[in-house]
Amino acid sequence: MGSGDVYKRQCFDYVINQAQISPSETIFIDDTLENIVTARHAGFNSIHFDRNSNSLFDALEKYLSKDEL
């Protein structure tokens, strides 16, 4: 894990603590795959939003239709 990855993880931990949220009950949406990976490592449910091919509504609908929810 590089220093950039550690910093990103610290940012997620800060948000978790400050907002008093449970990552497993939160959906993180981003268009950068690196941020999605870091969010998943922090325990967040995550959607990689590809703004070139999907609407946000379509990405959320696909995520929410998964059987594991």
Residue pairs with C-beta under 8 A, 6 or more apart in sequence:
1 9
5 38
8 34
8 35
8 38
9 38
9 41
9 42
12 23
12 38
12 39
12 42
12 44
13 42
15 21
16 22
16 23
16 42
23 39
23 42
23 43
23 44
23 45
24 43
24 44
24 45
26 44
26 45
27 44
27 45
27 46
27 47
27 60
27 63
28 35
28 36
28 39
28 44
28 45
28 46
28 47
29 46
29 47
29 49
29 56
29 59
29 60
30 36
30 39
30 46
30 47
30 48
30 49
31 48
31 49
31 50
31 51
33 48
36 46
36 47
36 48
39 46
40 46
45 63
47 59
47 60
47 63
49 56
49 59
50 59
